């Protein structure tokens, strides 16, 4: 699966800093419970949500 947020892809190789500390560049990160990927792909997020649902279901079933 893939999610597009616009017709153009902008690549910014700039550095992000918080104060004097450089924030490392990563391929994916978690934000408000969702997995955000740098390539726009949403497969990891969907897979994680399905696995979390099954885990909760198994706990409830005993």
Secondary structure as GFF3:
##gff-version 3
##sequence-region A 1 62
A	DSSP	beta_strand	17	18	.	.	.	ID=ss1
A	DSSP	beta_strand	21	22	.	.	.	ID=ss2
A	DSSP	beta_strand	28	31	.	.	.	ID=ss3
A	DSSP	beta_strand	34	37	.	.	.	ID=ss4
A	DSSP	alpha_helix	43	61	.	.	.	ID=ss5
###
